[in-house]
Amino acid sequence: MLVSSALLALAIDVQVLATRPDVNWIGVSSPSPDVVWISGSKATIGRSTDGGNTWQYSQPTSNDLQFRDIEALDDRHAYALSIGNNGDSRVYHTSNGGRDWQLSFRAGGNQFLNCLAISPSRNEIWVYGDSIDGQWDLVRSPDGRNWLPSRNAIDGPPQGAEGGLAASGGCVRFRNNVWAIGTANASTARLLIKSSFGIRFKAIDTPIVAGPSAGIASVWPFSEKHALLVGGDLNHPERRPRIVEYKDGDFTPLAEPPLAGALYSLTVTPNKGLIVSNPAGVAYLPTSASETWQVLTEANVWNSVCNLDSCFLVGKDGYAARLSVPQN
């Protein structure tokens, strides 16, 4: 059963979906209008093949892992990333809709992986982790089965403590034949970007607030010279800017959404609107050139995703919701 939670003043209707209330959902992927995958606490994965009306649940492992990122290719194939030290950072894969999961990659004891992304052709996967002993920690797979450490994939060394924010799985993204990564926890938050055929990521300093527990949480590339970035400071929520546009070498702060605290997720809708979320709620901006945000819900939402027809929101205490793709 669907329950409307839209604010009365808005034209966009947010429909809350019935899921397991004992799971905090963080990862979400929707490769087609009917297919939605969600992941979160208690090592739990959810899959829907009817647009979120009903769900099937599975657990890749009996360990109490947090699956902060899930990337699905269709209704049968998906990759899920858990986070943590001491071998808790892992990638699991299913090829039969979650009926069975295989451990595809397990990080070493001092590795902490934040997020992953997959190219639609399935021929490349990048996983981004916190730097270790002055070296980058990236893992690349050319086929989803073999995994290669890629510590020299960036055109310079990491800053001290440079890593990522595992808030939404959005710190690595593949869009428009471009790979983008957002960094955090260092003196400067940086955008790492390269084309699908590029050899190394270019590291670009950004004005997003930086420092311990601060930086870029989610990226969205349009080209090698154009991307959107959101983030903030988890310990000092008042710091700005939290959302900027990078274009042709310049950064432009965008209108700040009316949500307190660091921004966790960023989704660009098919018609170029922006959806951002964090524990204070979800806000929508018709275009990056707009100045007026609409608050869609004040629920504790960590992530969002859109397909051509619908957008999905996920968050704490089993929160999941669906809305039609906004029409500007």
Backbone torsions as a table, in degrees:
resi	resn	phi	psi	omega
1	MET	NA	139.4	-179.6
2	LEU	-101.0	138.1	179.6
3	VAL	-122.8	122.9	-179.0
4	SER	-73.5	130.0	175.1
5	SER	-122.0	18.6	-178.9
6	ALA	-67.3	142.6	173.4
7	LEU	-69.7	139.9	-170.0
8	LEU	-59.5	-29.4	-175.3
9	ALA	-79.5	-4.9	-173.3
10	LEU	-102.9	151.7	176.1
11	ALA	-88.0	-14.7	-178.6
12	ILE	-90.5	120.6	-176.7
13	ASP	-96.0	122.6	177.8
14	VAL	-100.2	118.6	-177.2
15	GLN	-105.4	115.6	-179.4
16	VAL	-74.1	135.6	-177.5
17	LEU	-104.8	144.7	179.4
18	ALA	-80.9	115.1	175.3
19	THR	-133.6	-172.8	179.0
20	ARG	-70.9	117.7	-177.0
21	PRO	-74.3	-11.1	-178.5
22	ASP	-88.8	1.2	-178.4
23	VAL	-113.6	134.6	170.9
24	ASN	-88.6	112.0	-178.4
25	TRP	-85.6	134.2	-177.4
26	ILE	-129.1	-43.6	178.5
27	GLY	-91.3	145.7	176.3
28	VAL	-152.8	140.0	179.3
29	SER	-147.4	137.5	-179.0
30	SER	-138.6	90.4	-176.3
31	PRO	-73.7	-14.1	178.1
32	SER	-154.9	165.6	-175.0
33	PRO	-56.4	-33.8	-177.6
34	ASP	-89.4	-21.4	-169.9
35	VAL	-103.2	124.8	178.1
36	VAL	-137.0	132.7	173.7
37	TRP	-117.9	139.3	176.0
38	ILE	-132.7	151.6	-178.9
39	SER	-142.7	156.8	-179.5
40	GLY	-174.6	-140.9	-175.4
41	SER	-74.6	174.2	179.2
42	LYS	56.7	29.0	177.4
43	ALA	53.1	37.4	-170.6
44	THR	-110.7	136.4	176.1
45	ILE	-120.1	138.0	174.1
46	GLY	-118.0	143.8	177.8
47	ARG	-134.9	134.2	175.2
48	SER	-124.3	138.9	175.8
49	THR	-115.4	12.9	176.8
50	ASP	-131.4	37.3	174.7
51	GLY	71.9	22.5	176.0
52	GLY	97.7	2.1	179.5
53	ASN	-71.5	-40.2	177.4
54	THR	-133.5	156.7	-174.3
55	TRP	-134.5	147.7	168.5
56	GLN	-115.9	136.0	-175.0
57	TYR	-113.3	148.3	177.2
58	SER	-147.8	163.1	177.7
59	GLN	-131.1	113.1	179.7
60	PRO	-62.1	-24.6	-176.7
61	THR	-148.9	158.2	175.8
62	SER	-81.8	-13.2	177.8
63	ASN	-67.6	148.5	-178.2
64	ASP	-83.3	71.7	-177.0
65	LEU	-95.2	158.1	173.5
66	GLN	-103.4	116.0	176.9
67	PHE	-92.0	97.0	-174.1
68	ARG	-85.1	-12.0	-177.0
69	ASP	-145.1	139.0	172.0
70	ILE	-139.4	135.8	179.1
71	GLU	-128.5	114.9	-177.1
72	ALA	-106.5	143.0	177.1
73	LEU	-97.0	-30.9	178.3
74	ASP	-166.1	-159.1	-177.2
75	ASP	-77.8	-8.7	-177.1
76	ARG	-114.1	-33.4	-172.1
77	HIS	-107.6	128.0	178.8
78	ALA	-155.5	153.6	174.7
79	TYR	-120.6	133.2	-179.2
80	ALA	-122.7	135.2	-179.0
81	LEU	-112.9	124.4	171.1
82	SER	-98.5	158.8	-177.3
83	ILE	-116.9	165.9	175.2
84	GLY	129.7	165.8	175.8
85	ASN	-92.0	-178.9	176.0
86	ASN	55.9	40.6	175.8
87	GLY	84.3	4.2	179.4
88	ASP	-79.4	-16.9	174.5
89	SER	-79.5	111.8	-174.0
90	ARG	-143.0	156.3	172.8
91	VAL	-118.2	124.3	175.1
92	TYR	-112.4	152.3	-177.7
93	HIS	-134.0	141.8	172.1
94	THR	-127.0	144.7	175.9
95	SER	-121.7	8.1	-179.6
96	ASN	-135.0	39.6	173.7
97	GLY	72.3	22.4	177.7
98	GLY	92.8	-0.6	177.3
99	ARG	-64.2	-37.3	175.7
100	ASP	-134.0	143.1	176.8
101	TRP	-124.5	139.6	176.1
102	GLN	-114.2	137.6	173.3
103	LEU	-71.7	113.5	-175.9
104	SER	-94.2	-36.8	179.4
105	PHE	-151.1	137.0	175.0
106	ARG	-126.7	126.0	-178.7
107	ALA	-74.0	160.4	176.4
108	GLY	-72.9	173.5	-172.6
109	GLY	-59.7	-33.1	-177.5
110	ASN	-101.2	9.8	178.0
111	GLN	-92.1	139.3	174.3
112	PHE	-129.3	109.1	-178.3
113	LEU	-94.0	138.3	-172.8
114	ASN	-103.0	-41.8	-174.2
115	CYS	-164.9	161.8	179.7
116	LEU	-138.5	161.0	174.9
117	ALA	-146.0	153.6	-176.2
118	ILE	-129.6	139.2	173.0
119	SER	-76.2	145.1	-178.1
120	PRO	-57.5	-27.5	179.2
121	SER	-77.2	-3.8	176.8
122	ARG	67.4	12.3	-176.9
123	ASN	-98.4	7.6	177.7
124	GLU	-159.4	134.2	174.8
125	ILE	-131.4	134.6	173.5
126	TRP	-119.4	135.5	175.1
127	VAL	-121.4	130.6	-176.1
128	TYR	-110.8	128.2	179.6
129	GLY	-124.5	168.3	176.4
130	ASP	-64.6	144.2	179.7
131	SER	-65.7	152.7	-176.9
132	ILE	-132.1	123.0	175.0
133	ASP	52.4	44.3	176.3
134	GLY	75.8	15.0	177.9
135	GLN	-127.4	145.7	174.4
136	TRP	-63.9	151.3	175.2
137	ASP	-125.3	89.5	173.6
138	LEU	-119.0	147.4	176.7
139	VAL	-125.8	134.0	-178.7
140	ARG	-123.8	141.8	173.5
141	SER	-126.0	129.5	177.3
142	PRO	-85.6	-7.1	-173.4
143	ASP	-149.7	2.0	-178.7
144	GLY	81.4	0.3	179.1
145	ARG	-119.8	-41.0	-179.8
146	ASN	-102.1	136.3	-173.9
147	TRP	-124.6	131.8	-174.0
148	LEU	-122.8	127.0	172.6
149	PRO	-64.8	138.5	-175.1
150	SER	-130.9	64.4	-176.3
151	ARG	-74.7	-14.4	179.7
152	ASN	-109.7	24.3	-176.1
153	ALA	-83.7	-2.2	-178.1
154	ILE	-119.4	147.2	-169.4
155	ASP	-77.6	15.7	175.6
156	GLY	-170.7	169.2	-177.7
157	PRO	-74.2	161.2	175.8
158	PRO	-75.1	157.2	169.0
159	GLN	-74.3	167.1	176.3
160	GLY	-58.8	127.5	178.1
161	ALA	68.4	10.9	-177.4
162	GLU	-65.5	129.9	-179.4
163	GLY	-155.5	-135.2	-177.2
164	GLY	-144.2	173.4	174.4
165	LEU	-110.9	114.9	-177.7
166	ALA	-87.6	48.1	-174.1
167	ALA	-83.8	-31.8	-173.3
168	SER	-146.9	2.4	-173.9
169	GLY	75.4	5.1	-175.6
170	GLY	-92.6	3.6	-177.3
171	CYS	-77.7	-8.1	167.2
172	VAL	-125.1	133.5	-179.1
173	ARG	-144.9	142.6	170.8
174	PHE	-118.4	116.6	176.7
175	ARG	-146.7	143.9	173.0
176	ASN	55.2	39.7	179.3
177	ASN	61.0	29.4	179.6
178	VAL	-131.2	136.8	172.5
179	TRP	-99.0	134.8	178.4
180	ALA	-137.4	143.9	178.4
181	ILE	-134.6	140.6	174.3
182	GLY	-111.3	133.6	-177.2
183	THR	-104.1	164.3	-176.9
184	ALA	-152.8	176.3	172.7
185	ASN	72.7	4.1	-179.5
186	ALA	-116.0	-176.4	-177.5
187	SER	-69.1	-24.7	177.6
188	THR	-134.4	133.4	173.8
189	ALA	-82.6	129.6	-173.5
190	ARG	-121.8	149.4	171.6
191	LEU	-97.4	124.4	174.3
192	LEU	-105.9	123.8	-171.4
193	ILE	-145.1	143.4	175.9
194	LYS	-158.4	157.4	174.7
195	SER	-75.8	166.6	-178.9
196	SER	-62.6	-24.0	179.1
197	PHE	-100.6	-0.7	-179.3
198	GLY	-70.9	153.7	-179.3
199	ILE	-85.8	-43.9	-176.9
200	ARG	-128.6	150.3	172.5
201	PHE	-74.3	140.3	171.7
202	LYS	-91.2	130.2	179.8
203	ALA	-94.7	123.9	-175.3
204	ILE	-124.4	124.0	175.6
205	ASP	-65.2	138.8	179.7
206	THR	-124.7	163.8	177.5
207	PRO	-87.9	1.2	176.9
208	ILE	-56.9	139.8	-177.2
209	VAL	-56.9	144.3	-171.9
210	ALA	-135.7	173.4	-179.5
211	GLY	125.4	-173.2	177.9
212	PRO	-58.1	130.3	-179.2
213	SER	58.8	31.1	179.5
214	ALA	-142.5	151.4	178.2
215	GLY	145.5	-150.5	-175.4
216	ILE	-92.9	126.9	179.0
217	ALA	-101.1	-27.9	-176.5
218	SER	-149.6	140.2	-178.6
219	VAL	-125.1	157.0	176.1
220	TRP	-147.7	101.6	-178.7
221	PRO	-86.7	138.8	170.8
222	PHE	-104.1	-30.5	175.9
223	SER	-161.9	179.8	177.2
224	GLU	-64.9	-19.6	-176.9
225	LYS	-113.9	11.2	-176.5
226	HIS	-149.0	122.4	-180.0
227	ALA	-156.4	158.1	172.1
228	LEU	-111.9	145.5	-177.4
229	LEU	-136.0	138.9	171.6
230	VAL	-132.7	156.7	178.8
231	GLY	176.5	-138.7	-179.0
232	GLY	143.7	-164.5	-176.8
233	ASP	-117.6	117.6	-178.2
234	LEU	-67.3	-27.7	-177.3
235	ASN	-94.0	-23.3	-179.1
236	HIS	-130.8	81.1	-171.1
237	PRO	-63.8	-15.1	-177.2
238	GLU	-80.3	-12.3	-174.1
239	ARG	-69.1	145.8	-179.3
240	ARG	-136.3	158.4	3.0
241	PRO	-85.7	155.3	177.9
242	ARG	-109.6	-14.0	-178.5
243	ILE	-142.5	124.4	-178.2
244	VAL	-139.4	157.1	174.5
245	GLU	-111.7	129.1	174.7
246	TYR	-102.3	125.7	-179.5
247	LYS	-151.9	121.8	176.4
248	ASP	53.0	40.9	174.8
249	GLY	90.0	-6.6	-178.7
250	ASP	-113.8	151.7	176.5
251	PHE	-114.1	133.5	178.5
252	THR	-124.7	116.6	174.4
253	PRO	-63.3	136.7	177.5
254	LEU	-96.0	168.7	178.1
255	ALA	-55.6	132.2	-177.8
256	GLU	-75.9	131.1	177.0
257	PRO	-70.7	154.1	-177.5
258	PRO	-82.3	52.9	178.0
259	LEU	-124.2	128.6	179.2
260	ALA	-76.4	139.7	173.7
261	GLY	96.9	173.2	179.1
262	ALA	-60.5	144.2	177.7
263	LEU	-87.1	129.6	-175.2
264	TYR	-91.1	-42.7	-172.7
265	SER	-129.5	155.7	175.2
266	LEU	-139.1	128.1	174.1
267	THR	-130.7	132.3	173.8
268	VAL	-98.2	121.5	-178.5
269	THR	-72.9	164.3	-179.7
270	PRO	-57.3	-25.7	178.4
271	ASN	-100.5	21.9	171.6
272	LYS	75.6	14.8	169.4
273	GLY	-77.1	163.8	-178.0
274	LEU	-116.7	135.6	172.8
275	ILE	-120.0	125.7	175.2
276	VAL	-123.7	153.7	-178.9
277	SER	-148.1	160.8	173.0
278	ASN	-168.5	-176.6	-178.4
279	PRO	-59.5	-15.0	178.5
280	ALA	-86.4	-11.0	178.4
281	GLY	141.1	-158.1	-177.5
282	VAL	-133.0	137.3	177.9
283	ALA	-130.5	150.2	-177.2
284	TYR	-125.9	135.8	177.2
285	LEU	-122.6	123.8	-175.4
286	PRO	-55.8	-40.4	173.7
287	THR	-149.2	164.1	179.4
288	SER	-65.5	-18.0	178.3
289	ALA	-87.6	-4.9	-179.4
290	SER	-78.3	165.8	179.0
291	GLU	-121.6	-9.4	-175.3
292	THR	-111.7	116.0	176.3
293	TRP	-91.3	150.2	171.9
294	GLN	-112.6	129.7	174.1
295	VAL	-82.7	121.0	-177.7
296	LEU	-88.3	-34.8	178.3
297	THR	-161.2	154.7	175.8
298	GLU	-104.2	15.5	176.8
299	ALA	-69.2	159.1	-179.9
300	ASN	-79.5	93.7	-172.2
301	VAL	-114.9	127.3	-177.5
302	TRP	-101.7	-17.5	-173.0
303	ASN	-157.6	161.1	178.7
304	SER	-149.9	160.1	176.7
305	VAL	-156.5	152.4	176.4
306	CYS	-129.4	142.9	162.9
307	ASN	-106.9	-164.7	-175.8
308	LEU	-70.2	-22.5	-175.5
309	ASP	-108.5	-37.8	-170.7
310	SER	-137.4	158.9	171.1
311	CYS	-116.6	149.7	-179.2
312	PHE	-126.2	142.1	179.0
313	LEU	-119.8	142.4	175.9
314	VAL	-137.7	151.9	-179.2
315	GLY	-167.4	-155.5	-172.3
316	LYS	-72.5	157.9	174.3
317	ASP	54.3	43.2	175.6
318	GLY	75.0	12.2	-177.0
319	TYR	-69.3	127.5	170.5
320	ALA	-147.0	143.6	-177.3
321	ALA	-150.4	159.6	-179.5
322	ARG	-129.7	143.9	172.7
323	LEU	-142.8	150.5	176.4
324	SER	-67.1	147.9	177.6
325	VAL	-58.1	120.5	-176.9
326	PRO	-59.1	141.8	176.3
327	GLN	-104.8	113.8	-177.1
328	ASN	-68.0	NA	NA
